Amino acid sequence: MRPPIFLACLAALAACQPPATDDYVERIALEEGTNFASEPLPSPDSEGAVWARSDTEDRLLYGIPGDMPFLAMQCTSDGEEPMLAFTRFSPADRGATAIMALVGNFHVARLPVDATFNGRAWLWQGSVAAREPDMDVLTGPRSVEATIPGAGSLILNPSPLSRDLVNNCRAIGRPQDPEAEETETEQVGTGEPETGEPEIAGPE
């Protein structure tokens, strides 16, 4: 049994850790990545988790500052229909497939996910059309429960960042509404202060 003083030091050290970023994910390997059992994993404690911009364009990370992210969401488009790609940073069995359910804001979205090797570990990844109506699940003001069988349930706290990523992704390739463009032009230079979300800073 570790002495109380040792545990207290660990807790103090964890409190000083920098928030999670893409670089943090790349440097920290999942220990379970190459040798994990198929036993169901417990649901993670996401209290205090936030959405934050990634170093990669049109990509958000969701997690607790100082820890490895729970999930990543990215808008992708190669001149075709825009897609929302998800990565759940939870160990997956090689060759496994599942359905990730997103429940909240009076919507239920289901998207297929596959075990994908990222060079260090097998993780859950999948994508869905951004214009899928049920993806409104991530644009509302309430929390969302993301569940993958065997990986537990993750509570996603609401944020303007996730809402805007979904809406902006949906707008790719669509003609600009002249009325909306005119309204936007009229609002430029009003002097109103912009409301920004706090960014998750990377390790120094």
Residue pairs with C-beta under 8 A, 6 or more apart in sequence:
14 66
15 66
17 66
17 67
18 24
18 65
18 66
18 201
18 202
18 203
18 204
19 52
19 65
19 66
19 200
19 201
19 202
20 52
20 61
20 63
20 64
20 65
20 66
20 67
20 68
20 69
20 200
21 54
21 55
21 61
21 200
21 201
21 202
21 203
22 54
22 55
22 56
22 59
22 61
23 55
23 202
23 203
24 68
24 202
24 203
25 61
25 68
25 69
25 89
28 68
29 120
29 121
30 68
30 89
30 91
30 120
30 121
30 123
32 91
32 121
33 91
33 120
33 121
33 122
34 121
36 91
36 93
38 93
38 150
40 149
40 150
40 151
40 152
41 90
41 91
41 150
41 151
41 152
42 152
43 152
43 153
43 154
44 70
44 90
44 152
44 154
46 64
46 70
46 154
46 155
46 156
46 157
47 64
48 64
48 65
49 62
49 63
49 64
49 70
49 155
49 156
49 157
50 62
50 63
50 64
50 65
50 157
50 159
50 198
50 200
51 60
51 61
51 62
51 157
51 159
51 161
51 162
51 197
52 60
52 61
52 62
52 63
52 161
52 197
52 199
52 200
53 59
53 60
53 61
53 161
53 199
53 200
54 60
54 61
54 72
54 74
55 202
56 74
58 74
58 75
58 76
58 165
58 168
58 169
59 72
59 73
59 74
59 75
60 72
60 73
60 74
60 161
60 162
60 165
61 69
61 71
61 72
61 200
62 69
62 70
62 71
62 72
62 73
62 156
62 162
63 69
63 70
63 71
64 70
65 200
68 89
69 89
70 88
70 89
70 90
70 154
71 86
71 87
71 88
71 89
71 146
71 154
71 156
72 86
72 87
72 89
73 84
73 85
73 86
73 138
73 162
73 165
74 84
74 85
75 82
75 83
75 84
75 85
75 130
75 165
75 168
75 169
75 172
76 82
76 83
76 84
76 85
76 127
77 83
77 169
77 172
77 173
81 129
81 130
81 131
81 173
82 129
82 130
82 131
82 169
82 170
82 172
82 173
83 127
83 128
83 129
83 130
83 169
84 127
84 128
84 129
84 130
84 135
84 165
84 166
84 169
85 125
85 126
85 127
86 100
86 111
86 113
86 124
86 125
86 126
86 127
86 128
87 116
87 118
87 123
87 124
87 125
88 100
88 113
88 123
88 124
88 125
88 146
88 148
88 151
88 154
89 123
90 123
90 124
90 148
90 151
90 152
91 121
91 122
91 123
91 151
92 98
92 115
92 116
92 122
92 123
92 124
92 150
92 151
93 115
93 122
93 150
94 115
94 117
94 122
95 115
96 114
96 115
96 122
96 150
97 112
97 113
97 114
97 115
98 112
98 113
98 124
98 148
98 149
98 150
98 151
99 110
99 111
99 112
99 113
99 148
99 149
100 110
100 111
100 112
100 113
100 124
100 126
100 146
100 147
100 148
101 108
101 109
101 110
101 145
101 146
101 147
101 148
102 108
102 109
102 110
102 111
102 134
102 137
102 138
102 144
102 145
102 146
102 156
103 137
103 144
103 145
103 147
104 137
104 140
104 142
104 143
104 144
104 145
104 156
105 136
105 137
105 138
105 139
105 140
105 141
105 142
105 144
106 140
107 133
107 134
107 135
107 136
107 137
107 140
108 134
108 137
109 128
109 132
109 134
109 135
109 137
109 138
110 134
111 126
111 127
111 128
112 126
113 124
113 125
113 126
113 148
114 124
114 125
114 126
115 122
115 123
115 124
116 122
116 123
116 124
116 125
117 123
124 148
124 151
128 135
129 135
130 166
130 169
130 170
130 172
131 170
135 166
136 166
137 144
138 144
138 156
138 162
138 163
138 166
139 162
139 163
139 166
139 167
140 158
140 163
141 158
142 158
143 155
143 156
143 157
143 158
144 155
144 156
144 158
145 153
145 154
145 155
145 156
146 153
146 154
146 155
146 156
147 153
147 154
156 162
159 197
160 197
161 197
